[in-house]
Amino acid sequence: MERLVIGMRYRGLVSLGLRRVKFGSSWAVLDDLFEWWWDEVGGKLKELDKNEWIISWIPMYEKKKKRRGFDQAEILAKKLEVKSGIRMVATLERVRMTKPQFGLKEKERRENLKNAFVVRENSKELVFGRKVLLIDDIWTTGSTMKEGAKVLKRIGVKEVWGVVVAG
């Protein structure tokens, strides 16, 4: 991963808001958080060449997404696509259920995510040789983002920027 873009610090209202989104489906909070986040990082991302970049996200395991009813990183990626004009592509698939990262030490987080992601077959030619903005909600140790970036780089993605709401 070549760069990390963090919009806000993960504390106070931002921390509370992200927990409400993840565990309480508070959509209005997600809209507000995104707008605050965009105010912080939008200028950096608006200048990117729309032909060179793709937006993607760190996906949830499909069963977990169905149970929760949404994937907050995917929603953030869609919002970013609308604001930036950069195309969004589902590049990664989480192929196995992982333990929640919360409470795990850095080494345990890395092990937990090992081989958890693959590149979707139908996206390989869309991202080969391109640059990817990889979206997630929170950066703690970076284990999730680094694993996703590693998988993308393996198939020929030129550059990966991690982009998170808070860290």
C-alpha positions as a Markdown table, in Angstrom:
| # | Residue | x | y | z |
|---|---|---|---|---|
| 1 | Met | 0.0 | 0.0 | 0.0 |
| 2 | Glu | 1.5 | 3.3 | -1.1 |
| 3 | Arg | -0.5 | 5.8 | 0.9 |
| 4 | Leu | -3.0 | 6.1 | 3.7 |
| 5 | Val | -5.7 | 8.8 | 3.7 |
| 6 | Ile | -7.4 | 9.2 | 7.1 |
| 7 | Gly | -10.3 | 11.7 | 7.4 |
| 8 | Met | -10.7 | 11.9 | 11.2 |
| 9 | Arg | -9.5 | 10.6 | 14.5 |
| 10 | Tyr | -11.3 | 7.6 | 15.9 |
| 11 | Arg | -12.6 | 9.1 | 19.1 |
| 12 | Gly | -15.5 | 11.0 | 20.5 |
| 13 | Leu | -18.4 | 11.5 | 18.2 |
| 14 | Val | -16.6 | 9.8 | 15.3 |
| 15 | Ser | -16.1 | 6.6 | 17.3 |
| 16 | Leu | -19.7 | 6.7 | 18.6 |
| 17 | Gly | -21.0 | 7.4 | 15.2 |
| 18 | Leu | -19.2 | 4.5 | 13.5 |
| 19 | Arg | -20.3 | 2.1 | 16.3 |
| 20 | Arg | -23.9 | 3.2 | 15.7 |
| 21 | Val | -23.6 | 2.6 | 12.0 |
| 22 | Lys | -22.0 | -0.9 | 12.4 |
| 23 | Phe | -24.1 | -2.2 | 15.2 |
| 24 | Gly | -27.3 | 0.0 | 15.0 |
| 25 | Ser | -27.8 | 0.6 | 11.3 |
| 26 | Ser | -27.9 | 4.4 | 11.8 |
| 27 | Trp | -28.0 | 5.5 | 8.2 |
| 28 | Ala | -28.3 | 9.2 | 9.0 |
| 29 | Val | -25.1 | 9.0 | 11.1 |
| 30 | Leu | -23.3 | 7.4 | 8.1 |
| 31 | Asp | -24.4 | 10.3 | 5.9 |
| 32 | Asp | -23.2 | 12.8 | 8.4 |
| 33 | Leu | -19.9 | 11.0 | 8.9 |
| 34 | Phe | -19.3 | 10.8 | 5.2 |
| 35 | Glu | -19.9 | 14.6 | 4.7 |
| 36 | Trp | -17.5 | 15.4 | 7.6 |
| 37 | Trp | -15.0 | 13.0 | 6.1 |
| 38 | Trp | -15.4 | 14.4 | 2.6 |
| 39 | Asp | -14.7 | 18.0 | 4.0 |
| 40 | Glu | -11.4 | 16.6 | 5.4 |
| 41 | Val | -10.2 | 14.5 | 2.4 |
| 42 | Gly | -12.3 | 15.4 | -0.6 |
| 43 | Gly | -9.9 | 18.0 | -1.9 |
| 44 | Lys | -7.1 | 15.4 | -2.1 |
| 45 | Leu | -9.2 | 12.9 | -3.9 |
| 46 | Lys | -11.0 | 15.2 | -6.3 |
| 47 | Glu | -7.8 | 15.9 | -8.1 |
| 48 | Leu | -7.1 | 12.3 | -9.0 |
| 49 | Asp | -7.3 | 11.2 | -12.7 |
| 50 | Lys | -10.6 | 9.5 | -13.1 |
| 51 | Asn | -9.3 | 7.3 | -15.9 |
| 52 | Glu | -6.4 | 6.0 | -13.8 |
| 53 | Trp | -8.2 | 5.3 | -10.5 |
| 54 | Ile | -10.8 | 2.8 | -9.4 |
| 55 | Ile | -12.7 | 2.8 | -6.0 |
| 56 | Ser | -13.1 | -0.4 | -4.2 |
| 57 | Trp | -13.6 | -1.5 | -0.6 |
| 58 | Ile | -12.8 | -4.1 | 2.0 |
| 59 | Pro | -15.8 | -6.4 | 1.9 |
| 60 | Met | -17.6 | -8.2 | 4.7 |
| 61 | Tyr | -18.1 | -11.9 | 4.5 |
| 62 | Glu | -21.3 | -12.5 | 2.6 |
| 63 | Lys | -23.2 | -14.3 | 5.4 |
| 64 | Lys | -22.3 | -11.5 | 7.8 |
| 65 | Lys | -23.4 | -8.9 | 5.3 |
| 66 | Lys | -26.8 | -10.7 | 4.9 |
| 67 | Arg | -27.3 | -10.9 | 8.6 |
| 68 | Arg | -26.4 | -7.2 | 9.2 |
| 69 | Gly | -28.2 | -6.1 | 6.0 |
| 70 | Phe | -25.4 | -3.8 | 4.7 |
| 71 | Asp | -21.6 | -3.4 | 4.3 |
| 72 | Gln | -20.6 | 0.0 | 5.6 |
| 73 | Ala | -17.4 | 0.1 | 3.6 |
| 74 | Glu | -19.4 | -0.6 | 0.4 |
| 75 | Ile | -21.8 | 2.2 | 1.2 |
| 76 | Leu | -18.9 | 4.6 | 1.8 |
| 77 | Ala | -17.4 | 3.5 | -1.5 |
| 78 | Lys | -20.7 | 4.3 | -3.3 |
| 79 | Lys | -20.8 | 7.7 | -1.7 |
| 80 | Leu | -17.2 | 8.4 | -2.7 |
| 81 | Glu | -18.0 | 7.3 | -6.3 |
| 82 | Val | -20.8 | 9.9 | -6.5 |
| 83 | Lys | -18.7 | 12.7 | -5.0 |
| 84 | Ser | -15.5 | 12.1 | -6.9 |
| 85 | Gly | -16.7 | 10.7 | -10.2 |
| 86 | Ile | -14.3 | 7.8 | -10.0 |
| 87 | Arg | -15.7 | 4.5 | -11.0 |
| 88 | Met | -16.4 | 1.9 | -8.2 |
| 89 | Val | -15.6 | -1.8 | -8.8 |
| 90 | Ala | -16.1 | -4.7 | -6.5 |
| 91 | Thr | -12.6 | -6.1 | -6.6 |
| 92 | Leu | -12.2 | -8.1 | -3.5 |
| 93 | Glu | -14.3 | -11.0 | -2.0 |
| 94 | Arg | -13.9 | -12.2 | 1.5 |
| 95 | Val | -13.8 | -16.0 | 1.1 |
| 96 | Arg | -13.9 | -17.0 | 4.7 |
| 97 | Met | -15.4 | -15.8 | 8.0 |
| 98 | Thr | -12.8 | -14.2 | 10.2 |
| 99 | Lys | -13.0 | -13.3 | 13.9 |
| 100 | Pro | -13.8 | -9.7 | 14.7 |
| 101 | Gln | -10.6 | -7.8 | 14.8 |
| 102 | Phe | -11.6 | -5.8 | 17.9 |
| 103 | Gly | -9.5 | -6.9 | 20.8 |
| 104 | Leu | -6.9 | -8.9 | 18.8 |
| 105 | Lys | -3.3 | -8.0 | 19.0 |
| 106 | Glu | -1.5 | -6.9 | 15.8 |
| 107 | Lys | 0.0 | -10.3 | 15.1 |
| 108 | Glu | -3.3 | -12.1 | 15.7 |
| 109 | Arg | -5.0 | -9.6 | 13.4 |
| 110 | Arg | -2.6 | -10.5 | 10.6 |
| 111 | Glu | -3.0 | -14.2 | 11.1 |
| 112 | Asn | -6.8 | -13.8 | 11.3 |
| 113 | Leu | -6.9 | -12.2 | 7.8 |
| 114 | Lys | -4.3 | -14.4 | 6.1 |
| 115 | Asn | -5.9 | -15.7 | 2.8 |
| 116 | Ala | -9.3 | -14.1 | 3.7 |
| 117 | Phe | -9.5 | -12.2 | 0.4 |
| 118 | Val | -9.4 | -13.1 | -3.3 |
| 119 | Val | -9.8 | -10.9 | -6.3 |
| 120 | Arg | -13.2 | -11.3 | -8.1 |
| 121 | Glu | -12.6 | -12.9 | -11.5 |
| 122 | Asn | -14.8 | -10.4 | -13.3 |
| 123 | Ser | -12.8 | -7.4 | -11.9 |
| 124 | Lys | -9.2 | -8.5 | -12.8 |
| 125 | Glu | -9.1 | -7.0 | -16.2 |
| 126 | Leu | -10.8 | -3.8 | -14.9 |
| 127 | Val | -8.1 | -3.1 | -12.3 |
| 128 | Phe | -4.9 | -4.5 | -13.9 |
| 129 | Gly | -2.4 | -1.7 | -14.3 |
| 130 | Arg | -4.7 | 0.8 | -12.6 |
| 131 | Lys | -4.6 | 2.5 | -9.2 |
| 132 | Val | -7.1 | 1.6 | -6.5 |
| 133 | Leu | -8.6 | 3.7 | -3.6 |
| 134 | Leu | -9.4 | 0.9 | -1.1 |
| 135 | Ile | -12.1 | 2.0 | 1.3 |
| 136 | Asp | -12.7 | 0.9 | 4.8 |
| 137 | Asp | -14.3 | 2.5 | 7.9 |
| 138 | Ile | -11.6 | 2.3 | 10.5 |
| 139 | Trp | -7.8 | 1.9 | 10.6 |
| 140 | Thr | -6.4 | 0.4 | 13.8 |
| 141 | Thr | -3.2 | -1.6 | 12.9 |
| 142 | Gly | -3.8 | -1.6 | 9.2 |
| 143 | Ser | -3.9 | -5.4 | 9.0 |
| 144 | Thr | -7.2 | -5.6 | 7.0 |
| 145 | Met | -6.2 | -2.9 | 4.6 |
| 146 | Lys | -2.7 | -4.3 | 4.1 |
| 147 | Glu | -4.0 | -7.8 | 3.3 |
| 148 | Gly | -6.5 | -6.4 | 0.8 |
| 149 | Ala | -3.8 | -4.3 | -0.9 |
| 150 | Lys | -1.4 | -7.2 | -1.0 |
| 151 | Val | -4.0 | -9.3 | -2.9 |
| 152 | Leu | -4.7 | -6.5 | -5.4 |
| 153 | Lys | -1.0 | -5.9 | -6.0 |
| 154 | Arg | -0.5 | -9.6 | -6.7 |
| 155 | Ile | -2.8 | -9.4 | -9.8 |
| 156 | Gly | -1.1 | -6.3 | -11.2 |
| 157 | Val | -2.7 | -3.3 | -9.6 |
| 158 | Lys | -0.2 | -0.5 | -10.0 |
| 159 | Glu | -0.9 | 1.4 | -6.8 |
| 160 | Val | -3.2 | 1.1 | -3.7 |
| 161 | Trp | -4.2 | 3.9 | -1.4 |
| 162 | Gly | -5.9 | 3.0 | 1.8 |
| 163 | Val | -8.8 | 5.4 | 2.5 |
| 164 | Val | -10.5 | 5.3 | 5.8 |
| 165 | Val | -13.1 | 7.4 | 7.7 |
| 166 | Ala | -11.1 | 7.3 | 10.9 |
| 167 | Gly | -7.9 | 6.0 | 12.5 |
